[in-house]
Amino acid sequence: MLLQKGEVRIVGIEVISQVQQDFIIEGAEFAITQDGEVIEKGEATVDGHKIFTLFSANETGRYLCEFTYRIGPEVLKAKVIVEVR
């Protein structure tokens, strides 16, 4: 995902079942890191099968937004690379 410095945008994922079964995302967290250092973390917003957070592009650079979420007994992770120019 490419952002311009100064933008505030929604960064997120949509979880899709590979076997066409319905599921409920029970909770999700996010962590935004840059060069391995945690910049921000907290609880992500869950809306149906979508998980997202607001990202403030205050400084240029490359960031990693990692979502950790729970479906039943499973804990899953997804990563989104954000580049701010």
Backbone as CSV, one residue per row, in Angstrom:
resi,resn,N_x,N_y,N_z,CA_x,CA_y,CA_z,C_x,C_y,C_z
1,MET,0.855,-1.156,0.000,0.000,0.000,0.000,0.906,1.225,0.000
2,LEU,0.607,2.185,-0.841,1.405,3.399,-0.963,0.601,4.597,-0.465
3,LEU,1.180,5.344,0.483,0.525,6.532,1.032,1.425,7.742,0.851
4,GLN,0.816,8.905,0.818,1.549,10.160,0.790,1.685,10.665,2.225
5,LYS,2.816,11.294,2.518,3.033,11.845,3.856,1.895,12.793,4.205
6,GLY,1.338,12.643,5.403,0.237,13.476,5.870,-1.136,12.824,5.749
7,GLU,-1.229,11.727,5.006,-2.521,11.054,4.860,-2.855,10.233,6.105
8,VAL,-4.143,10.067,6.350,-4.652,9.138,7.359,-5.614,8.227,6.610
9,ARG,-5.268,6.930,6.544,-6.052,5.996,5.744,-6.340,4.719,6.520
10,ILE,-7.361,4.021,6.082,-7.691,2.709,6.643,-6.782,1.670,6.000
11,VAL,-6.130,0.865,6.844,-5.304,-0.254,6.391,-5.932,-1.506,6.963
12,GLY,-6.153,-2.514,6.119,-6.784,-3.713,6.642,-6.764,-4.875,5.686
13,ILE,-7.452,-5.927,6.103,-7.547,-7.163,5.339,-8.988,-7.650,5.342
14,GLU,-9.288,-8.547,4.419,-10.560,-9.258,4.430,-10.241,-10.739,4.469
15,VAL,-10.835,-11.450,5.408,-10.578,-12.878,5.599,-11.648,-13.653,4.832
16,ILE,-11.188,-14.588,3.997,-12.102,-15.383,3.160,-11.863,-16.862,3.450
17,SER,-12.939,-17.613,3.617,-12.846,-19.049,3.862,-12.532,-19.779,2.561
18,GLN,-11.516,-20.623,2.582,-11.147,-21.420,1.407,-12.124,-22.580,1.179
19,VAL,-12.873,-22.961,2.229,-13.800,-24.094,2.122,-15.261,-23.654,2.183
20,GLN,-15.496,-22.375,1.969,-16.850,-21.817,1.903,-17.668,-22.025,3.174
21,GLN,-17.007,-22.050,4.348,-17.711,-22.162,5.620,-17.824,-20.795,6.253
22,ASP,-18.938,-20.555,6.938,-19.101,-19.296,7.648,-18.261,-19.344,8.930
23,PHE,-17.782,-18.199,9.372,-16.955,-18.122,10.561,-17.120,-16.750,11.196
24,ILE,-16.688,-16.657,12.445,-16.743,-15.394,13.183,-15.339,-15.056,13.656
25,ILE,-14.903,-13.845,13.356,-13.633,-13.354,13.880,-13.918,-12.849,15.288
26,GLU,-13.340,-13.493,16.276,-13.661,-13.208,17.675,-12.913,-12.013,18.247
27,GLY,-11.832,-11.606,17.621,-11.067,-10.458,18.085,-9.819,-10.300,17.251
28,ALA,-9.262,-9.091,17.257,-8.057,-8.836,16.468,-7.249,-7.698,17.072
29,GLU,-5.942,-7.799,16.917,-5.024,-6.749,17.338,-4.146,-6.382,16.144
30,PHE,-3.513,-5.214,16.231,-2.575,-4.819,15.197,-1.293,-4.312,15.845
31,ALA,-0.206,-4.391,15.088,1.072,-3.812,15.497,1.710,-3.215,14.252
32,ILE,2.090,-1.951,14.334,2.775,-1.279,13.240,4.237,-1.153,13.629
33,THR,5.116,-1.700,12.772,6.542,-1.667,13.059,7.305,-1.008,11.916
34,GLN,8.470,-0.470,12.261,9.397,0.064,11.269,10.789,-0.371,11.691
35,ASP,11.492,-1.055,10.812,12.831,-1.588,11.104,12.849,-2.426,12.380
36,GLY,11.786,-3.216,12.587,11.704,-4.093,13.748,11.272,-3.433,15.045
37,GLU,11.078,-2.123,15.040,10.666,-1.385,16.239,9.161,-1.111,16.181
38,VAL,8.454,-1.441,17.265,7.007,-1.217,17.316,6.733,0.277,17.455
39,ILE,5.991,0.821,16.480,5.625,2.237,16.458,4.287,2.448,17.172
40,GLU,3.358,1.516,16.916,2.010,1.618,17.498,1.407,0.227,17.536
41,LYS,0.588,-0.041,18.556,-0.146,-1.300,18.628,-1.440,-1.074,19.369
42,GLY,-2.385,-1.990,19.171,-3.666,-1.859,19.838,-4.680,-2.832,19.287
43,GLU,-5.929,-2.599,19.624,-7.019,-3.449,19.171,-7.485,-2.987,17.799
44,ALA,-7.595,-3.923,16.866,-8.073,-3.605,15.521,-9.599,-3.640,15.490
45,THR,-10.172,-2.978,14.514,-11.623,-2.991,14.318,-11.997,-4.202,13.480
46,VAL,-13.026,-4.930,13.915,-13.538,-6.085,13.177,-14.949,-5.748,12.719
47,ASP,-15.185,-5.881,11.405,-16.502,-5.639,10.821,-16.813,-6.819,9.902
48,GLY,-17.544,-7.789,10.435,-17.823,-9.003,9.653,-16.542,-9.780,9.442
49,HIS,-16.120,-9.890,8.190,-14.892,-10.599,7.845,-13.744,-9.644,7.526
50,LYS,-13.922,-8.366,7.816,-12.887,-7.369,7.568,-12.239,-6.941,8.891
51,ILE,-10.921,-6.743,8.846,-10.152,-6.296,10.004,-9.355,-5.086,9.555
52,PHE,-9.414,-3.989,10.323,-8.706,-2.791,9.883,-8.352,-1.867,11.042
53,THR,-7.484,-0.893,10.733,-7.099,0.153,11.660,-6.795,1.405,10.854
54,LEU,-6.744,2.545,11.516,-6.339,3.784,10.856,-4.822,3.912,10.926
55,PHE,-4.225,4.315,9.820,-2.780,4.507,9.742,-2.512,5.968,9.437
56,SER,-1.741,6.627,10.297,-1.364,8.028,10.094,0.029,8.065,9.483
57,ALA,0.118,8.546,8.265,1.392,8.594,7.543,2.128,9.887,7.886
58,ASN,2.689,9.948,9.082,3.355,11.162,9.548,4.791,11.288,9.065
59,GLU,5.461,10.152,8.867,6.868,10.154,8.459,7.055,9.244,7.253
60,THR,7.953,9.625,6.355,8.233,8.772,5.208,8.960,7.509,5.671
61,GLY,8.835,6.454,4.880,9.502,5.200,5.204,8.631,4.009,4.869
62,ARG,9.146,2.841,5.223,8.445,1.580,4.968,8.022,0.993,6.312
63,TYR,6.754,0.619,6.416,6.180,0.114,7.663,5.554,-1.253,7.414
64,LEU,5.425,-2.016,8.476,4.743,-3.301,8.422,3.585,-3.250,9.406
65,CYS,2.387,-3.485,8.921,1.198,-3.547,9.775,0.803,-5.019,9.868
66,GLU,0.945,-5.597,11.063,0.640,-7.009,11.265,-0.636,-7.148,12.079
67,PHE,-1.576,-7.908,11.539,-2.838,-8.188,12.223,-2.778,-9.597,12.800
68,THR,-3.153,-9.749,14.067,-3.279,-11.044,14.725,-4.749,-11.197,15.087
69,TYR,-5.371,-12.290,14.608,-6.812,-12.442,14.843,-7.158,-13.879,15.196
70,ARG,-8.319,-14.025,15.840,-8.756,-15.317,16.338,-10.068,-15.748,15.687
71,ILE,-10.055,-17.002,15.207,-11.260,-17.653,14.684,-11.338,-18.994,15.395
72,GLY,-12.300,-19.134,16.294,-12.402,-20.352,17.094,-11.122,-20.544,17.893
73,PRO,-10.547,-21.753,17.875,-9.323,-21.999,18.645,-8.049,-21.550,17.909
74,GLU,-8.188,-21.103,16.670,-7.016,-20.746,15.868,-6.622,-19.284,16.046
75,VAL,-5.320,-19.036,16.026,-4.773,-17.680,16.021,-4.029,-17.529,14.704
76,LEU,-4.431,-16.534,13.908,-3.850,-16.331,12.589,-3.232,-14.947,12.495
77,LYS,-2.312,-14.777,11.528,-1.648,-13.497,11.335,-1.648,-13.136,9.861
78,ALA,-1.688,-11.828,9.606,-1.597,-11.312,8.237,-0.789,-10.029,8.286
79,LYS,-0.027,-9.777,7.225,0.837,-8.609,7.181,0.502,-7.744,5.960
80,VAL,0.559,-6.426,6.170,0.368,-5.463,5.100,1.571,-4.518,5.126
81,ILE,2.241,-4.385,3.997,3.368,-3.456,3.895,2.831,-2.101,3.472
82,VAL,3.225,-1.067,4.207,2.789,0.306,3.931,4.034,1.136,3.654
83,GLU,4.040,1.812,2.508,5.150,2.689,2.171,4.644,4.121,2.121
84,VAL,5.316,4.992,2.856,4.930,6.413,2.925,6.000,7.217,2.166
85,ARG,5.541,8.002,1.190,6.464,8.845,0.393,6.191,10.299,0.610
